[in-house]
Amino acid sequence: MPDAQQNKCVAAVRTADAINAIEGVPPTDYAKALTAKWALGELSFDAAKAALLEHHRRPADPSWNKGRRDPYLYEDIPVLRNLLGIREEDALDLAEAELSRLNMAGLYEAGFADFSPAGLFQIHQTLFGDVYEWAGKPRVINMIKRERVLAGQSVWYSNDEDIPQDLKLAFRDLQKVPWETLSREEFVHHLARQFPKVWRVHPFREGNTRSVFLLLTFFVEHYGYHMDQEVIYDCSHFARDTFVMACLDQYSEYEHLEKLLLNAISEEPIAYDAAFFREAAQYTP
């Protein structure tokens, strides 16, 4: 594998690691080994995904198509219905994290530049299409998510019927900014005010933060900057909180997200050490 391609793959995995860490579900050594071998050119992307799918897949669930009041949950347990047949919440969280992490790395390595509602839906479908039938589709129920930084209260997300229009308005505002003319500090200032509008719509039943943060990463690099994913990884325990605090209407506090992005966004390319991947690739189950 040429050095430039390997560097791109290594950066892809570090990007996926950083964004995945925001959800707080670390991958297993087996998943790390698969992505490390892909990054080093020892395993194809398709082979890595096939191995990971086989690792997580459960026997088919015959109750799949029964009608339910909440279309996203199994009837008898509060676990999201999924294409892997997993009925244990912790096991599903791990499978979702590991598969979306691999898919995130693959998408980053391929590149992406569709900064529109359709682009966000495409990212979500790519990340979670192996796990959920509804990946890449707007949710059809309203939802809340209790936030620790709000003492258990939730951000006021878009109503399900308003998602298309709210996303359209959020991306319209994003495109109004003259991004090419801004200094780095101005660029970050506007990022911290525009991307929370997209995040607050919360168009998906699950996977919103990871999808929006990956879109943000692509957006930053589209305009010639570089995202230091080691900074994001180190701050992953409160990265979601910075979006929450930027979505409180007249009480919004943008400075937390702005500080995080100022530390992470660089005008110089970020060099990642591939030595970690060589060690991870040695793991055998």
ZALUMLUM-912947 format. One record per residue (C-alpha): chain; residue in one letter; residue number from 1; x, y, z. Coordinates in nm, 2 decimals, decimal comma. Layout:
<atoms>
<atom c="A" r="A" k="NUM" x="X" y="Y" z="Z"/>
...
</atoms>
This chain:
<atoms>
<atom c="A" r="M" k="1" x="0,00" y="0,00" z="0,00"/>
<atom c="A" r="P" k="2" x="0,15" y="0,34" z="-0,09"/>
<atom c="A" r="D" k="3" x="0,24" y="0,56" z="0,20"/>
<atom c="A" r="A" k="4" x="-0,01" y="0,83" z="0,11"/>
<atom c="A" r="Q" k="5" x="-0,30" y="0,58" z="0,10"/>
<atom c="A" r="Q" k="6" x="-0,19" y="0,42" z="0,43"/>
<atom c="A" r="N" k="7" x="-0,17" y="0,77" z="0,60"/>
<atom c="A" r="K" k="8" x="-0,52" y="0,83" z="0,47"/>
<atom c="A" r="C" k="9" x="-0,65" y="0,50" z="0,61"/>
<atom c="A" r="V" k="10" x="-0,47" y="0,56" z="0,95"/>
<atom c="A" r="A" k="11" x="-0,63" y="0,91" z="0,97"/>
<atom c="A" r="A" k="12" x="-0,97" y="0,75" z="0,88"/>
<atom c="A" r="V" k="13" x="-0,95" y="0,51" z="1,17"/>
<atom c="A" r="R" k="14" x="-0,84" y="0,78" z="1,41"/>
<atom c="A" r="T" k="15" x="-1,13" y="0,99" z="1,29"/>
<atom c="A" r="A" k="16" x="-1,37" y="0,70" z="1,35"/>
<atom c="A" r="D" k="17" x="-1,21" y="0,63" z="1,70"/>
<atom c="A" r="A" k="18" x="-1,26" y="0,99" z="1,81"/>
<atom c="A" r="I" k="19" x="-1,62" y="1,02" z="1,69"/>
<atom c="A" r="N" k="20" x="-1,71" y="0,67" z="1,82"/>
<atom c="A" r="A" k="21" x="-1,56" y="0,76" z="2,16"/>
<atom c="A" r="I" k="22" x="-1,83" y="1,04" z="2,20"/>
<atom c="A" r="E" k="23" x="-2,08" y="0,76" z="2,25"/>
<atom c="A" r="G" k="24" x="-1,87" y="0,60" z="2,52"/>
<atom c="A" r="V" k="25" x="-1,87" y="0,24" z="2,38"/>
<atom c="A" r="P" k="26" x="-1,51" y="0,13" z="2,32"/>
<atom c="A" r="P" k="27" x="-1,44" y="-0,13" z="2,05"/>
<atom c="A" r="T" k="28" x="-1,31" y="-0,47" z="2,14"/>
<atom c="A" r="D" k="29" x="-0,95" y="-0,58" z="2,06"/>
<atom c="A" r="Y" k="30" x="-1,10" y="-0,79" z="1,78"/>
<atom c="A" r="A" k="31" x="-1,26" y="-0,49" z="1,61"/>
<atom c="A" r="K" k="32" x="-0,94" y="-0,28" z="1,66"/>
<atom c="A" r="A" k="33" x="-0,74" y="-0,56" z="1,50"/>
<atom c="A" r="L" k="34" x="-0,97" y="-0,57" z="1,19"/>
<atom c="A" r="T" k="35" x="-0,95" y="-0,20" z="1,13"/>
<atom c="A" r="A" k="36" x="-0,58" y="-0,19" z="1,20"/>
<atom c="A" r="K" k="37" x="-0,52" y="-0,46" z="0,94"/>
<atom c="A" r="W" k="38" x="-0,74" y="-0,27" z="0,69"/>
<atom c="A" r="A" k="39" x="-0,54" y="0,06" z="0,76"/>
<atom c="A" r="L" k="40" x="-0,21" y="-0,13" z="0,71"/>
<atom c="A" r="G" k="41" x="-0,33" y="-0,29" z="0,38"/>
<atom c="A" r="E" k="42" x="-0,34" y="-0,64" z="0,52"/>
<atom c="A" r="L" k="43" x="-0,71" y="-0,68" z="0,49"/>
<atom c="A" r="S" k="44" x="-0,97" y="-0,54" z="0,25"/>
<atom c="A" r="F" k="45" x="-1,25" y="-0,32" z="0,38"/>
<atom c="A" r="D" k="46" x="-1,51" y="-0,58" z="0,26"/>
<atom c="A" r="A" k="47" x="-1,33" y="-0,86" z="0,44"/>
<atom c="A" r="A" k="48" x="-1,31" y="-0,66" z="0,76"/>
<atom c="A" r="K" k="49" x="-1,68" y="-0,58" z="0,75"/>
<atom c="A" r="A" k="50" x="-1,78" y="-0,94" z="0,67"/>
<atom c="A" r="A" k="51" x="-1,58" y="-1,06" z="0,97"/>
<atom c="A" r="L" k="52" x="-1,73" y="-0,80" z="1,20"/>
<atom c="A" r="L" k="53" x="-2,09" y="-0,88" z="1,08"/>
<atom c="A" r="E" k="54" x="-2,03" y="-1,25" z="1,13"/>
<atom c="A" r="H" k="55" x="-1,90" y="-1,18" z="1,48"/>
<atom c="A" r="H" k="56" x="-2,22" y="-0,99" z="1,58"/>
<atom c="A" r="R" k="57" x="-2,50" y="-1,15" z="1,39"/>
<atom c="A" r="R" k="58" x="-2,76" y="-1,35" z="1,58"/>
<atom c="A" r="P" k="59" x="-3,02" y="-1,60" z="1,45"/>
<atom c="A" r="A" k="60" x="-3,31" y="-1,44" z="1,26"/>
<atom c="A" r="D" k="61" x="-3,60" y="-1,32" z="1,47"/>
<atom c="A" r="P" k="62" x="-3,94" y="-1,44" z="1,34"/>
<atom c="A" r="S" k="63" x="-4,13" y="-1,16" z="1,51"/>
<atom c="A" r="W" k="64" x="-3,96" y="-0,90" z="1,29"/>
<atom c="A" r="N" k="65" x="-4,26" y="-0,78" z="1,09"/>
<atom c="A" r="K" k="66" x="-4,53" y="-0,78" z="1,36"/>
<atom c="A" r="G" k="67" x="-4,69" y="-0,44" z="1,42"/>
<atom c="A" r="R" k="68" x="-4,58" y="-0,24" z="1,72"/>
<atom c="A" r="R" k="69" x="-4,67" y="0,08" z="1,90"/>
<atom c="A" r="D" k="70" x="-4,31" y="0,19" z="1,89"/>
<atom c="A" r="P" k="71" x="-4,18" y="0,08" z="1,55"/>
<atom c="A" r="Y" k="72" x="-3,82" y="0,09" z="1,66"/>
<atom c="A" r="L" k="73" x="-3,84" y="-0,14" z="1,96"/>
<atom c="A" r="Y" k="74" x="-3,89" y="-0,51" z="2,01"/>
<atom c="A" r="E" k="75" x="-4,24" y="-0,57" z="2,15"/>
<atom c="A" r="D" k="76" x="-4,13" y="-0,75" z="2,47"/>
<atom c="A" r="I" k="77" x="-3,80" y="-0,57" z="2,55"/>
<atom c="A" r="P" k="78" x="-3,68" y="-0,20" z="2,52"/>
<atom c="A" r="V" k="79" x="-3,41" y="-0,28" z="2,27"/>
<atom c="A" r="L" k="80" x="-3,40" y="-0,14" z="1,91"/>
<atom c="A" r="R" k="81" x="-3,50" y="-0,39" z="1,65"/>
<atom c="A" r="N" k="82" x="-3,19" y="-0,46" z="1,43"/>
<atom c="A" r="L" k="83" x="-3,08" y="-0,65" z="1,13"/>
<atom c="A" r="L" k="84" x="-2,84" y="-0,86" z="1,34"/>
<atom c="A" r="G" k="85" x="-3,12" y="-1,01" z="1,56"/>
<atom c="A" r="I" k="86" x="-2,95" y="-0,89" z="1,88"/>
<atom c="A" r="R" k="87" x="-3,19" y="-0,86" z="2,18"/>
<atom c="A" r="E" k="88" x="-2,95" y="-0,75" z="2,45"/>
<atom c="A" r="E" k="89" x="-2,89" y="-0,38" z="2,49"/>
<atom c="A" r="D" k="90" x="-2,52" y="-0,40" z="2,57"/>
<atom c="A" r="A" k="91" x="-2,45" y="-0,64" z="2,29"/>
<atom c="A" r="L" k="92" x="-2,64" y="-0,41" z="2,04"/>
<atom c="A" r="D" k="93" x="-2,45" y="-0,11" z="2,17"/>
<atom c="A" r="L" k="94" x="-2,12" y="-0,28" z="2,10"/>
<atom c="A" r="A" k="95" x="-2,22" y="-0,42" z="1,76"/>
<atom c="A" r="E" k="96" x="-2,35" y="-0,07" z="1,65"/>
<atom c="A" r="A" k="97" x="-2,03" y="0,10" z="1,78"/>
<atom c="A" r="E" k="98" x="-1,79" y="-0,14" z="1,61"/>
<atom c="A" r="L" k="99" x="-1,97" y="-0,16" z="1,27"/>
<atom c="A" r="S" k="100" x="-2,04" y="0,22" z="1,25"/>
<atom c="A" r="R" k="101" x="-1,67" y="0,28" z="1,35"/>
<atom c="A" r="L" k="102" x="-1,55" y="0,06" z="1,06"/>
<atom c="A" r="N" k="103" x="-1,80" y="0,22" z="0,82"/>
<atom c="A" r="M" k="104" x="-1,70" y="0,56" z="0,93"/>
<atom c="A" r="A" k="105" x="-1,33" y="0,48" z="0,85"/>
<atom c="A" r="G" k="106" x="-1,43" y="0,36" z="0,51"/>
<atom c="A" r="L" k="107" x="-1,63" y="0,66" z="0,43"/>
<atom c="A" r="Y" k="108" x="-1,36" y="0,90" z="0,55"/>
<atom c="A" r="E" k="109" x="-1,10" y="0,72" z="0,34"/>
<atom c="A" r="A" k="110" x="-1,33" y="0,75" z="0,03"/>
<atom c="A" r="G" k="111" x="-1,41" y="1,12" z="0,09"/>
<atom c="A" r="F" k="112" x="-1,73" y="1,31" z="0,11"/>
<atom c="A" r="A" k="113" x="-1,86" y="1,65" z="0,01"/>
<atom c="A" r="D" k="114" x="-2,24" y="1,66" z="0,01"/>
<atom c="A" r="F" k="115" x="-2,33" y="1,92" z="0,27"/>
<atom c="A" r="S" k="116" x="-2,71" y="1,90" z="0,25"/>
<atom c="A" r="P" k="117" x="-2,99" y="1,71" z="0,41"/>
<atom c="A" r="A" k="118" x="-2,95" y="1,43" z="0,16"/>
<atom c="A" r="G" k="119" x="-2,58" y="1,41" z="0,24"/>
<atom c="A" r="L" k="120" x="-2,65" y="1,38" z="0,61"/>
<atom c="A" r="F" k="121" x="-2,90" y="1,09" z="0,54"/>
<atom c="A" r="Q" k="122" x="-2,64" y="0,93" z="0,32"/>
<atom c="A" r="I" k="123" x="-2,38" y="0,94" z="0,60"/>
<atom c="A" r="H" k="124" x="-2,62" y="0,79" z="0,85"/>
<atom c="A" r="Q" k="125" x="-2,72" y="0,51" z="0,60"/>
<atom c="A" r="T" k="126" x="-2,35" y="0,43" z="0,54"/>
<atom c="A" r="L" k="127" x="-2,27" y="0,42" z="0,91"/>
<atom c="A" r="F" k="128" x="-2,57" y="0,23" z="1,04"/>
<atom c="A" r="G" k="129" x="-2,71" y="0,04" z="0,74"/>
<atom c="A" r="D" k="130" x="-2,56" y="-0,29" z="0,85"/>
<atom c="A" r="V" k="131" x="-2,75" y="-0,26" z="1,19"/>
<atom c="A" r="Y" k="132" x="-3,08" y="-0,09" z="1,13"/>
<atom c="A" r="E" k="133" x="-3,34" y="-0,12" z="0,85"/>
<atom c="A" r="W" k="134" x="-3,43" y="0,25" z="0,90"/>
<atom c="A" r="A" k="135" x="-3,07" y="0,38" z="0,86"/>
<atom c="A" r="G" k="136" x="-3,07" y="0,70" z="0,65"/>
<atom c="A" r="K" k="137" x="-3,44" y="0,76" z="0,71"/>
<atom c="A" r="P" k="138" x="-3,59" y="1,04" z="0,93"/>
<atom c="A" r="R" k="139" x="-3,75" y="0,92" z="1,25"/>
<atom c="A" r="V" k="140" x="-4,12" y="0,88" z="1,27"/>
<atom c="A" r="I" k="141" x="-4,17" y="0,95" z="1,64"/>
<atom c="A" r="N" k="142" x="-4,08" y="1,23" z="1,87"/>
<atom c="A" r="M" k="143" x="-3,81" y="1,18" z="2,12"/>
<atom c="A" r="I" k="144" x="-3,63" y="1,31" z="2,42"/>
<atom c="A" r="K" k="145" x="-3,28" y="1,23" z="2,55"/>
<atom c="A" r="R" k="146" x="-3,19" y="1,30" z="2,91"/>
<atom c="A" r="E" k="147" x="-2,87" y="1,50" z="2,93"/>
<atom c="A" r="R" k="148" x="-2,64" y="1,50" z="3,23"/>
<atom c="A" r="V" k="149" x="-2,54" y="1,85" z="3,17"/>
<atom c="A" r="L" k="150" x="-2,91" y="1,96" z="3,19"/>
<atom c="A" r="A" k="151" x="-2,97" y="1,77" z="3,51"/>
<atom c="A" r="G" k="152" x="-3,17" y="1,50" z="3,33"/>
<atom c="A" r="Q" k="153" x="-3,37" y="1,74" z="3,10"/>
<atom c="A" r="S" k="154" x="-3,37" y="1,71" z="2,72"/>
<atom c="A" r="V" k="155" x="-3,29" y="1,94" z="2,44"/>
<atom c="A" r="W" k="156" x="-3,61" y="2,03" z="2,25"/>
<atom c="A" r="Y" k="157" x="-3,56" y="1,84" z="1,93"/>
<atom c="A" r="S" k="158" x="-3,76" y="1,88" z="1,61"/>
<atom c="A" r="N" k="159" x="-4,10" y="1,72" z="1,59"/>
<atom c="A" r="D" k="160" x="-4,09" y="1,43" z="1,35"/>
<atom c="A" r="E" k="161" x="-4,32" y="1,59" z="1,10"/>
<atom c="A" r="D" k="162" x="-4,10" y="1,91" z="1,10"/>
<atom c="A" r="I" k="163" x="-3,77" y="1,73" z="1,03"/>
<atom c="A" r="P" k="164" x="-3,75" y="1,79" z="0,65"/>
<atom c="A" r="Q" k="165" x="-3,83" y="2,16" z="0,68"/>
<atom c="A" r="D" k="166" x="-3,61" y="2,21" z="0,99"/>
<atom c="A" r="L" k="167" x="-3,31" y="2,04" z="0,82"/>
<atom c="A" r="K" k="168" x="-3,37" y="2,25" z="0,50"/>
<atom c="A" r="L" k="169" x="-3,35" y="2,57" z="0,71"/>
<atom c="A" r="A" k="170" x="-3,05" y="2,46" z="0,90"/>
<atom c="A" r="F" k="171" x="-2,85" y="2,38" z="0,59"/>
<atom c="A" r="R" k="172" x="-2,97" y="2,70" z="0,42"/>
<atom c="A" r="D" k="173" x="-2,82" y="2,90" z="0,71"/>
<atom c="A" r="L" k="174" x="-2,50" y="2,69" z="0,68"/>
<atom c="A" r="Q" k="175" x="-2,47" y="2,77" z="0,31"/>
<atom c="A" r="K" k="176" x="-2,52" y="3,15" z="0,37"/>
<atom c="A" r="V" k="177" x="-2,19" y="3,19" z="0,55"/>
<atom c="A" r="P" k="178" x="-1,90" y="3,30" z="0,32"/>
<atom c="A" r="W" k="179" x="-1,67" y="3,03" z="0,46"/>
<atom c="A" r="E" k="180" x="-1,39" y="3,08" z="0,20"/>
<atom c="A" r="T" k="181" x="-1,34" y="3,44" z="0,32"/>
<atom c="A" r="L" k="182" x="-1,30" y="3,37" z="0,70"/>
<atom c="A" r="S" k="183" x="-1,00" y="3,35" z="0,91"/>
<atom c="A" r="R" k="184" x="-0,96" y="3,03" z="1,12"/>
<atom c="A" r="E" k="185" x="-1,10" y="3,19" z="1,43"/>
<atom c="A" r="E" k="186" x="-1,40" y="3,33" z="1,23"/>
<atom c="A" r="F" k="187" x="-1,45" y="2,99" z="1,07"/>
<atom c="A" r="V" k="188" x="-1,47" y="2,82" z="1,41"/>
<atom c="A" r="H" k="189" x="-1,69" y="3,10" z="1,55"/>
<atom c="A" r="H" k="190" x="-1,95" y="3,03" z="1,27"/>
<atom c="A" r="L" k="191" x="-1,91" y="2,65" z="1,29"/>
<atom c="A" r="A" k="192" x="-2,00" y="2,66" z="1,66"/>
<atom c="A" r="R" k="193" x="-2,32" y="2,84" z="1,58"/>
<atom c="A" r="Q" k="194" x="-2,43" y="2,67" z="1,25"/>
<atom c="A" r="F" k="195" x="-2,37" y="2,30" z="1,31"/>
<atom c="A" r="P" k="196" x="-2,57" y="2,29" z="1,64"/>
<atom c="A" r="K" k="197" x="-2,88" y="2,39" z="1,43"/>
<atom c="A" r="V" k="198" x="-2,83" y="2,07" z="1,22"/>
<atom c="A" r="W" k="199" x="-2,77" y="1,85" z="1,53"/>
<atom c="A" r="R" k="200" x="-3,07" y="1,99" z="1,71"/>
<atom c="A" r="V" k="201" x="-3,31" y="1,86" z="1,45"/>
<atom c="A" r="H" k="202" x="-3,19" y="1,51" z="1,55"/>
<atom c="A" r="P" k="203" x="-3,34" y="1,35" z="1,24"/>
<atom c="A" r="F" k="204" x="-3,26" y="0,99" z="1,34"/>
<atom c="A" r="R" k="205" x="-3,38" y="0,75" z="1,61"/>
<atom c="A" r="E" k="206" x="-3,02" y="0,68" z="1,69"/>
<atom c="A" r="G" k="207" x="-2,68" y="0,78" z="1,56"/>
<atom c="A" r="N" k="208" x="-2,73" y="1,16" z="1,53"/>
<atom c="A" r="T" k="209" x="-2,42" y="1,29" z="1,70"/>
<atom c="A" r="R" k="210" x="-2,19" y="1,06" z="1,52"/>
<atom c="A" r="S" k="211" x="-2,34" y="1,14" z="1,18"/>
<atom c="A" r="V" k="212" x="-2,33" y="1,52" z="1,24"/>
<atom c="A" r="F" k="213" x="-1,98" y="1,51" z="1,38"/>
<atom c="A" r="L" k="214" x="-1,85" y="1,32" z="1,08"/>
<atom c="A" r="L" k="215" x="-2,03" y="1,57" z="0,85"/>
<atom c="A" r="L" k="216" x="-1,86" y="1,85" z="1,05"/>
<atom c="A" r="T" k="217" x="-1,52" y="1,68" z="1,00"/>
<atom c="A" r="F" k="218" x="-1,58" y="1,66" z="0,62"/>
<atom c="A" r="F" k="219" x="-1,69" y="2,02" z="0,62"/>
<atom c="A" r="V" k="220" x="-1,38" y="2,14" z="0,80"/>
<atom c="A" r="E" k="221" x="-1,15" y="1,95" z="0,56"/>
<atom c="A" r="H" k="222" x="-1,35" y="2,06" z="0,26"/>
<atom c="A" r="Y" k="223" x="-1,24" y="2,42" z="0,33"/>
<atom c="A" r="G" k="224" x="-0,87" y="2,34" z="0,37"/>
<atom c="A" r="Y" k="225" x="-0,84" y="2,29" z="0,74"/>
<atom c="A" r="H" k="226" x="-0,75" y="1,97" z="0,93"/>
<atom c="A" r="M" k="227" x="-0,93" y="1,81" z="1,23"/>
<atom c="A" r="D" k="228" x="-0,70" y="1,68" z="1,50"/>
<atom c="A" r="Q" k="229" x="-0,89" y="1,37" z="1,60"/>
<atom c="A" r="E" k="230" x="-0,66" y="1,31" z="1,90"/>
<atom c="A" r="V" k="231" x="-0,80" y="1,63" z="2,05"/>
<atom c="A" r="I" k="232" x="-1,16" y="1,51" z="1,98"/>
<atom c="A" r="Y" k="233" x="-1,07" y="1,17" z="2,13"/>
<atom c="A" r="D" k="234" x="-0,93" y="1,32" z="2,45"/>
<atom c="A" r="C" k="235" x="-1,24" y="1,54" z="2,49"/>
<atom c="A" r="S" k="236" x="-1,49" y="1,28" z="2,38"/>
<atom c="A" r="H" k="237" x="-1,64" y="1,25" z="2,73"/>
<atom c="A" r="F" k="238" x="-1,79" y="1,60" z="2,70"/>
<atom c="A" r="A" k="239" x="-1,80" y="1,66" z="2,32"/>
<atom c="A" r="R" k="240" x="-2,17" y="1,59" z="2,31"/>
<atom c="A" r="D" k="241" x="-2,23" y="1,83" z="2,60"/>
<atom c="A" r="T" k="242" x="-2,08" y="2,11" z="2,39"/>
<atom c="A" r="F" k="243" x="-2,36" y="2,06" z="2,13"/>
<atom c="A" r="V" k="244" x="-2,62" y="2,03" z="2,40"/>
<atom c="A" r="M" k="245" x="-2,52" y="2,37" z="2,55"/>
<atom c="A" r="A" k="246" x="-2,52" y="2,53" z="2,21"/>
<atom c="A" r="C" k="247" x="-2,89" y="2,43" z="2,16"/>
<atom c="A" r="L" k="248" x="-3,07" y="2,61" z="2,44"/>
<atom c="A" r="D" k="249" x="-3,23" y="2,90" z="2,25"/>
<atom c="A" r="Q" k="250" x="-3,16" y="3,23" z="2,42"/>
<atom c="A" r="Y" k="251" x="-2,96" y="3,05" z="2,69"/>
<atom c="A" r="S" k="252" x="-2,73" y="2,88" z="2,44"/>
<atom c="A" r="E" k="253" x="-2,36" y="2,87" z="2,54"/>
<atom c="A" r="Y" k="254" x="-2,15" y="2,85" z="2,22"/>
<atom c="A" r="E" k="255" x="-1,81" y="2,90" z="2,39"/>
<atom c="A" r="H" k="256" x="-1,77" y="2,54" z="2,49"/>
<atom c="A" r="L" k="257" x="-1,80" y="2,40" z="2,14"/>
<atom c="A" r="E" k="258" x="-1,60" y="2,69" z="2,00"/>
<atom c="A" r="K" k="259" x="-1,31" y="2,62" z="2,24"/>
<atom c="A" r="L" k="260" x="-1,32" y="2,25" z="2,15"/>
<atom c="A" r="L" k="261" x="-1,31" y="2,33" z="1,78"/>
<atom c="A" r="L" k="262" x="-1,04" y="2,59" z="1,81"/>
<atom c="A" r="N" k="263" x="-0,82" y="2,33" z="1,98"/>
<atom c="A" r="A" k="264" x="-0,90" y="2,07" z="1,72"/>
<atom c="A" r="I" k="265" x="-0,90" y="2,26" z="1,39"/>
<atom c="A" r="S" k="266" x="-0,55" y="2,32" z="1,24"/>
<atom c="A" r="E" k="267" x="-0,42" y="2,49" z="0,93"/>
<atom c="A" r="E" k="268" x="-0,15" y="2,22" z="0,91"/>
<atom c="A" r="P" k="269" x="-0,20" y="1,85" z="0,83"/>
<atom c="A" r="I" k="270" x="-0,22" y="1,61" z="1,12"/>
<atom c="A" r="A" k="271" x="0,03" y="1,33" z="1,13"/>
<atom c="A" r="Y" k="272" x="-0,09" y="1,01" z="1,31"/>
<atom c="A" r="D" k="273" x="0,15" y="0,73" z="1,42"/>
<atom c="A" r="A" k="274" x="0,08" y="0,40" z="1,25"/>
<atom c="A" r="A" k="275" x="0,28" y="0,21" z="1,52"/>
<atom c="A" r="F" k="276" x="-0,04" y="0,17" z="1,73"/>
<atom c="A" r="F" k="277" x="-0,21" y="-0,01" z="1,44"/>
<atom c="A" r="R" k="278" x="0,08" y="-0,25" z="1,39"/>
<atom c="A" r="E" k="279" x="0,05" y="-0,35" z="1,75"/>
<atom c="A" r="A" k="280" x="-0,33" y="-0,38" z="1,74"/>
<atom c="A" r="A" k="281" x="-0,32" y="-0,59" z="1,42"/>
<atom c="A" r="Q" k="282" x="-0,13" y="-0,86" z="1,61"/>
<atom c="A" r="Y" k="283" x="-0,44" y="-0,95" z="1,82"/>
<atom c="A" r="T" k="284" x="-0,59" y="-1,29" z="1,75"/>
<atom c="A" r="P" k="285" x="-0,92" y="-1,40" z="1,91"/>
</atoms>
